[in-house]
Amino acid sequence: MNAPLAAIAAFRLTTTVPERLARFYESIGFSVGRAVAVPQTEMTLLGLAGGGIRIDLHVGGQRVELEAFDRKGRPYPENATAADLCFQHFALVTPDAAAAWERARAHGATPISLAGPVRLGASAGGLTAVKLRDPEGHPLEFLQFPTAPESGRASEWLSGIDHSAICVADAAASRGFYEELGLTVGRPTLNQGPTQVALDGLAGVCVEVVPMVPQTGTPHLELLRYRSPPSRPARRLQVNDVAATRIVWRSNRDALLRDPDGHLHLLAECPACH
């Protein structure tokens, strides 16, 4: 392998209340590790002074990391919507989206979707989905595949992370950016109609969805280009802002990248990626 973006290794969420956020993710099915210091080499790469702590969360062999820094950034933007360019979520696979949503809501999640889980059409794979925010504002999605048996047992609340989705202003420009970094374009879809309106909690939704697949295909990245409603520009995120979610990639070098819309990517060198 010699691709700058070879595989998604983790997702990093910036938080100002790491212990509280860790309890939330534990309540919906993640296992929680102990807090450790963020290595100084990474602080330097991020361009941050002072120190930070990191808490590892695991689900289905995949990893989410909560990071809190001595120098606090801005909270998640108020009134941000699922169509705004700051939007970035990761989608959690569950056998029972309704049960997962009820459990998350009981532990402090707030809705993005209008009325809980919705069944999407055939063009979207017949999935059942619901969008929400964790207690600090980070967007999430629960996905239930059509063949999944329903279950509310604790060991089966979540089975892994399917993808991360980001809003983009120009689908062609973003697709080109990620193709140059080693991702492959999947089959695009155009999602609209009442179920998409209910899922996004917005009127008149029409959104292009462009999958971008790394050499190791799961999780993958999805580009969301909203034709309607128009995406509002994002302020330039600083790494210590709560909205500054970072995808960590197995790569052939260490680097911090911004895509054309300002979404952050942390490249972590691995020997197999050369």
Beta strands, then each sheet from edge to edge (+ up, - down):
strand 1: 7-14
strand 2: 31-37
strand 3: 52-59
strand 4: 62-69
strand 5: 88-93
strand 6: 110-111
strand 7: 118-119
strand 8: 128-133
strand 9: 139-144
strand 10: 160-167
strand 11: 184-185
strand 12: 189-192
strand 13: 206-213
strand 14: 220-228
strand 15: 246-251
strand 16: 255-258
strand 17: 264-269
sheet 1: 2+ 3- 4+ 1+ 15- 17- 16+
sheet 2: 6+ 8- 9+ 5+ 10- 14- 13+ 11-
sheet 3: 6+ 8- 9+ 5+ 10- 14- 13+ 12-
sheet 4: 6+ 8- 7+
end
